[in-house]
Amino acid sequence: MDQQGFVRLAVVAFGLVVLSFVVLGFSRLVLPYRVAQTLAAPVGIAGFLLGTYLFVRATLSSIGVSPIDTE
């Protein structure tokens, strides 16, 4: 993985988390709260898992186990 790919994935993770809040907010306007949570949860979980992967990947790169390529 290179730096551009890492940053791109970080932006996607951030976007997914923000999108989950947007989905929750707009769906609460027309649906019950539990249904809105059910719709927003998969997007938020995907963003959280991607962020967790990026954290582990950056930690491994920081300690020198699996460096992120710089170009």
C-alpha positions in Angstrom: 0.0 0.0 0.0 1.3 3.5 -0.8 0.6 6.7 0.9 -2.0 7.9 -1.6 -3.9 4.6 -1.1 -3.8 5.0 2.6 -5.0 8.5 2.6 -7.8 7.6 0.1 -9.0 4.8 2.4 -8.8 7.2 5.4 -11.1 9.7 3.6 -13.5 6.9 2.6 -13.6 5.7 6.3 -14.3 9.3 7.5 -17.0 9.7 4.7 -18.7 6.4 5.8 -18.9 7.5 9.4 -20.3 10.9 8.4 -22.7 9.2 6.0 -24.0 7.0 8.8 -24.9 10.1 10.8 -26.6 11.7 7.8 -28.6 8.5 7.1 -29.6 8.3 10.7 -30.7 11.9 10.8 -32.7 11.9 7.6 -34.3 8.6 8.2 -35.5 9.7 11.7 -37.6 12.3 9.9 -39.8 9.6 8.4 -39.1 6.4 10.2 -39.1 5.3 13.9 -35.8 5.7 15.7 -35.0 1.9 15.9 -35.5 1.5 12.1 -33.3 4.5 11.4 -30.6 3.0 13.6 -30.9 -0.3 11.7 -30.5 1.5 8.4 -27.5 3.6 9.6 -25.7 0.8 11.5 -24.1 -1.1 8.6 -22.6 2.1 7.2 -21.2 3.2 10.5 -19.8 -0.3 11.2 -18.1 -0.4 7.8 -16.5 3.0 8.5 -15.4 1.9 12.0 -13.9 -1.4 10.7 -12.0 0.5 7.9 -10.7 3.0 10.4 -9.6 0.1 12.7 -7.8 -1.5 9.8 -6.1 1.7 9.0 -5.0 2.2 12.6 -3.5 -1.3 12.8 -1.8 -0.8 9.4 -0.3 2.6 10.5 0.9 1.1 13.8 2.6 -1.8 11.9 4.2 0.7 9.6 5.3 2.9 12.5 7.1 0.0 14.2 8.7 -1.2 11.0 6.8 -4.5 10.5 5.0 -3.6 7.3 6.1 -0.2 5.9 3.8 2.0 3.8 5.5 2.8 0.5 6.4 6.4 -0.1 6.6 7.6 -3.7 
